[in-house]
């Protein structure tokens, strides 16, 4: 993520000029297969140099595109990929089409808090005022999201939840009573230098208390929570390992997910097993 910050600063400096000679100094090339961050964006050719000033695919564009992967992995905005790829792999049209100021603002408003959760800030030099305000020759934000999608719980940055090993049965039952949902999930952490997301939720997520969560969305929701709250996630599992957890939490009035308790569930932890069995008939 630190590399991402330096890339954002570099991008801001490039925007100071907007100086490209479309007739003589640009060319169209296929988006490389290994440039994974800009696949499935609606076009297959990009113009070089891009808005970062990169002119070489092998030594600049493809390697530097990986700097953006962590931001896209946290899925902080539906158009984050379109916004970023319009800068690093602009569509091969007759002229450069930059993102509109309104799109920059929308992506920044959603993604800057996620970056802050990683200890990074959206660079002041990358002021959205540098993008065109007139929306006739720029990439617009899309507002046609489904009403149903708005109702899905969303992961958010939060203070690290309580992690308690070998809890008493009463402690687990109290958490189940207090919180809206409770699930069991196996969290794995990839080793450094992997191009895949650092954390994954393996296998099925089992519900002890479903609450407002949706079965088809919960695995993805927990995975995104881990990627956003890396500072917390790093304390849970060592690289190359996996751990089974009982996780409880609530969905806030604004629709964001808050994880309140994580109980590592080892084979020796009979109290957790007893609590989950008692829960079916427990009165809070």
C-alpha positions as CSV (number, residue, x, y, z in Angstrom):
1,X,0.0,0.0,0.0
2,X,2.9,2.3,0.5
3,X,3.8,1.9,-3.2
4,X,0.2,2.9,-4.0
5,X,0.6,6.2,-2.2
6,X,3.8,7.0,-4.1
7,X,2.0,6.2,-7.3
8,X,-0.9,8.5,-6.4
9,X,1.6,11.3,-5.8
10,X,3.3,10.7,-9.1
11,X,-0.1,10.7,-10.8
12,X,-0.9,14.1,-9.3
13,X,2.3,15.6,-10.6
14,X,1.6,14.3,-14.1
15,X,-1.8,16.0,-14.0
16,X,-0.1,19.4,-13.6
17,X,0.6,19.5,-17.4
18,X,-2.0,17.4,-19.3
19,X,0.5,17.8,-22.2
20,X,0.2,15.1,-24.8
21,X,0.7,15.4,-28.5
22,X,-2.0,13.0,-29.8
23,X,-0.9,13.3,-33.4
24,X,2.8,12.4,-32.9
25,X,3.5,11.0,-29.5
26,X,0.8,8.5,-28.8
27,X,-0.1,5.1,-30.0
28,X,-2.7,2.4,-29.5
29,X,-1.7,-1.0,-28.1
30,X,-3.7,-4.0,-26.8
31,X,-4.1,-4.1,-23.0
32,X,-1.6,-6.8,-21.9
33,X,-3.0,-10.1,-20.6
34,X,-0.8,-9.8,-17.5
35,X,-2.3,-6.4,-16.7
36,X,-5.0,-8.0,-14.6
37,X,-6.3,-4.9,-12.9
38,X,-7.6,-3.5,-16.2
39,X,-9.3,-6.6,-17.6
40,X,-13.1,-6.6,-18.2
41,X,-13.4,-2.8,-18.4
42,X,-15.3,-2.6,-21.7
43,X,-12.4,-2.0,-24.1
44,X,-9.3,-4.0,-25.1
45,X,-6.9,-1.3,-26.4
46,X,-5.2,1.4,-24.5
47,X,-3.3,4.5,-25.5
48,X,0.4,5.2,-24.7
49,X,1.7,7.1,-23.0
50,X,-0.9,7.0,-20.4
51,X,-1.9,9.7,-17.9
52,X,1.0,8.7,-15.7
53,X,3.4,9.4,-18.6
54,X,4.3,5.7,-18.9
55,X,5.3,4.8,-22.5
56,X,6.7,1.3,-22.0
57,X,4.4,-1.6,-21.3
58,X,7.1,-4.0,-20.1
59,X,9.1,-1.7,-17.8
60,X,6.5,0.8,-16.7
61,X,2.8,0.2,-17.4
62,X,2.4,-3.5,-16.4
63,X,4.7,-3.4,-13.3
64,X,3.2,-0.2,-12.0
65,X,-0.3,-1.3,-12.6
66,X,0.2,-3.8,-9.7
67,X,0.5,-0.9,-7.4
68,X,-3.2,-0.4,-7.7
69,X,-4.2,-3.9,-6.9
70,X,-4.7,-3.4,-3.1
71,X,-7.0,-0.5,-3.7
72,X,-9.2,-2.5,-6.1
73,X,-9.2,-5.6,-3.8
74,X,-11.0,-3.7,-1.1
75,X,-13.8,-2.8,-3.6
76,X,-14.2,0.6,-2.0
77,X,-16.3,2.0,-4.9
78,X,-18.1,0.3,-7.8
79,X,-16.2,2.5,-10.3
80,X,-12.8,2.4,-8.7
81,X,-11.5,0.2,-11.5
82,X,-12.9,2.4,-14.2
83,X,-11.4,5.5,-12.5
84,X,-8.0,3.9,-12.1
85,X,-7.9,2.3,-15.5
86,X,-8.9,5.5,-17.3
87,X,-5.6,6.9,-15.9
88,X,-3.2,3.9,-16.3
89,X,-4.8,2.4,-19.4
90,X,-6.9,5.1,-21.2
91,X,-9.2,3.9,-23.9
92,X,-7.8,4.2,-27.4
93,X,-10.2,6.9,-28.7
94,X,-9.5,9.9,-30.9
95,X,-8.7,11.9,-27.8
96,X,-7.9,11.3,-24.2
97,X,-11.1,11.0,-22.0
98,X,-10.1,11.8,-18.4
99,X,-12.3,11.0,-15.4
100,X,-14.8,13.8,-14.6
101,X,-14.3,15.7,-11.4
102,X,-17.5,14.2,-10.1
103,X,-16.2,10.7,-10.6
104,X,-13.0,11.5,-8.8
105,X,-15.0,12.9,-5.9
106,X,-17.2,9.9,-5.7
107,X,-14.3,7.5,-5.7
108,X,-12.3,9.6,-3.2
109,X,-15.2,9.8,-0.8
110,X,-15.6,6.1,-0.8
111,X,-11.9,5.0,-1.0
112,X,-10.1,7.7,1.1
113,X,-11.6,6.3,4.4
114,X,-10.4,2.8,3.4
115,X,-6.9,4.1,2.7
116,X,-6.9,5.9,6.1
117,X,-7.6,2.5,7.6
118,X,-4.3,1.3,6.1
119,X,-2.5,4.4,7.6
120,X,-2.5,6.2,4.2
121,X,-4.2,9.4,3.1
122,X,-5.5,10.5,-0.3
123,X,-2.7,12.9,-1.4
124,X,-3.6,16.6,-1.3
125,X,-1.8,17.0,-4.6
126,X,-4.4,14.7,-6.2
127,X,-7.1,17.3,-5.9
128,X,-10.2,16.4,-7.7
129,X,-10.4,20.0,-8.9
130,X,-7.7,19.0,-11.4
131,X,-10.2,17.0,-13.3
132,X,-12.7,18.6,-15.7
133,X,-15.9,19.9,-14.2
134,X,-17.7,20.1,-17.5
135,X,-19.1,16.6,-18.0
136,X,-19.3,16.5,-21.8
137,X,-15.8,15.1,-22.5
138,X,-14.9,13.0,-19.4
139,X,-15.8,9.7,-17.7
140,X,-18.9,10.2,-15.6
141,X,-19.9,8.4,-12.4
142,X,-22.8,6.0,-12.8
143,X,-25.7,6.4,-10.4
144,X,-27.9,3.6,-11.7
145,X,-27.2,1.1,-8.9
146,X,-29.9,-1.3,-7.9
147,X,-32.0,-0.5,-4.9
148,X,-31.4,-4.0,-3.5
149,X,-27.6,-3.6,-3.7
150,X,-27.9,-0.5,-1.4
151,X,-29.4,-2.6,1.3
152,X,-26.6,-5.1,1.5
153,X,-24.3,-4.7,4.6
154,X,-21.0,-3.0,3.8
155,X,-17.6,-3.6,5.4
156,X,-16.0,-0.5,6.9
157,X,-12.9,0.6,8.8
158,X,-13.3,0.1,12.6
159,X,-11.4,-0.2,15.9
160,X,-10.1,-3.7,16.3
161,X,-12.7,-6.0,17.9
162,X,-12.1,-8.1,21.0
163,X,-10.2,-11.4,20.4
164,X,-10.6,-13.8,23.2
165,X,-9.0,-17.3,23.4
166,X,-10.5,-20.1,25.4
167,X,-13.6,-18.1,26.5
168,X,-16.0,-19.3,29.1
169,X,-19.4,-20.6,27.9
170,X,-21.1,-17.6,29.5
171,X,-18.8,-15.2,27.6
172,X,-19.8,-16.7,24.3
173,X,-23.5,-16.8,25.1
174,X,-23.4,-13.1,26.2
175,X,-21.8,-12.2,22.9
176,X,-24.4,-14.2,21.0
177,X,-27.2,-12.3,22.9
178,X,-25.6,-8.9,22.5
179,X,-24.8,-9.0,18.8
180,X,-27.0,-9.2,15.7
181,X,-25.2,-12.1,14.0
182,X,-22.8,-14.9,14.7
183,X,-20.9,-17.1,12.2
184,X,-18.2,-19.6,12.1
185,X,-15.5,-19.1,9.4
186,X,-12.0,-20.3,8.5
187,X,-9.7,-17.4,7.9
188,X,-6.5,-18.0,5.9
189,X,-3.6,-15.6,5.3
190,X,-1.4,-15.9,2.3
191,X,2.4,-15.5,2.4
192,X,3.9,-12.2,1.4
193,X,4.6,-11.4,-2.3
194,X,1.4,-13.2,-3.4
195,X,-0.6,-11.3,-6.0
196,X,-3.8,-12.7,-4.6
197,X,-5.6,-10.9,-1.7
198,X,-3.7,-11.4,1.6
199,X,-6.7,-12.8,3.4
200,X,-9.3,-15.3,2.4
201,X,-12.4,-16.9,4.0
202,X,-12.1,-20.6,3.1
203,X,-15.0,-22.9,2.6
204,X,-18.5,-22.3,3.8
205,X,-19.6,-19.7,6.4
206,X,-21.9,-21.4,8.9
207,X,-24.5,-19.3,10.7
208,X,-25.1,-19.6,14.4
209,X,-27.2,-16.5,14.3
210,X,-28.0,-15.1,10.9
211,X,-29.5,-11.7,11.8
212,X,-29.3,-9.2,8.9
213,X,-26.7,-11.1,7.0
214,X,-27.4,-12.8,3.7
215,X,-26.0,-16.3,3.1
216,X,-24.7,-15.7,-0.5
217,X,-23.0,-12.4,0.5
218,X,-21.5,-13.2,3.9
219,X,-18.3,-14.9,2.8
220,X,-17.4,-11.9,0.5
221,X,-18.4,-9.4,3.2
222,X,-16.1,-11.0,5.8
223,X,-13.2,-11.2,3.2
224,X,-13.6,-7.5,2.4
225,X,-13.7,-6.6,6.1
226,X,-10.4,-8.4,6.6
227,X,-8.8,-6.6,3.6
228,X,-10.0,-3.2,4.8
229,X,-9.0,-3.8,8.5
230,X,-5.6,-5.2,7.8
231,X,-4.2,-3.9,11.1
232,X,-6.7,-6.0,12.9
233,X,-6.5,-9.0,10.6
234,X,-2.7,-9.2,10.9
235,X,-3.2,-10.1,14.6
236,X,-5.5,-13.0,13.8
237,X,-3.5,-15.4,11.6
238,X,0.2,-15.8,10.8
239,X,1.3,-15.8,7.1
240,X,0.7,-19.2,5.4
241,X,-1.7,-20.3,8.2
242,X,-5.4,-20.6,8.7
243,X,-7.6,-20.5,11.8
244,X,-11.2,-21.3,12.5
245,X,-13.2,-18.5,14.3
246,X,-16.5,-17.8,15.9
247,X,-17.3,-14.2,14.8
248,X,-20.1,-12.0,16.2
249,X,-21.1,-8.5,15.4
250,X,-23.8,-6.1,14.3
251,X,-24.9,-4.1,11.3
252,X,-25.0,-0.4,12.1
253,X,-27.9,1.9,11.2
254,X,-25.9,3.2,8.3
255,X,-25.6,-0.3,6.9
256,X,-21.9,-0.9,7.8
257,X,-20.7,-4.1,9.3
258,X,-19.2,-4.0,12.8
259,X,-17.3,-7.1,14.0
260,X,-17.4,-7.1,17.8
261,X,-15.9,-10.4,18.9
262,X,-13.6,-13.0,17.5
263,X,-13.2,-16.3,19.3
264,X,-10.4,-18.5,17.9
265,X,-12.0,-22.0,17.9
266,X,-9.5,-24.7,18.6
267,X,-10.3,-28.4,19.0
268,X,-9.7,-28.2,22.7
269,X,-12.2,-25.3,23.1
270,X,-15.2,-27.3,24.4
271,X,-16.8,-24.1,25.9
272,X,-17.4,-22.6,22.4
273,X,-19.0,-25.9,21.2
274,X,-21.2,-26.1,24.3
275,X,-22.3,-22.4,23.9
276,X,-23.3,-22.9,20.3
277,X,-25.3,-26.0,21.2
278,X,-27.0,-24.2,24.1
279,X,-27.8,-21.2,21.9
280,X,-30.7,-22.9,20.2
281,X,-32.6,-23.0,23.4
282,X,-30.9,-20.2,25.3
283,X,-33.0,-17.2,26.6
284,X,-31.0,-14.0,26.7
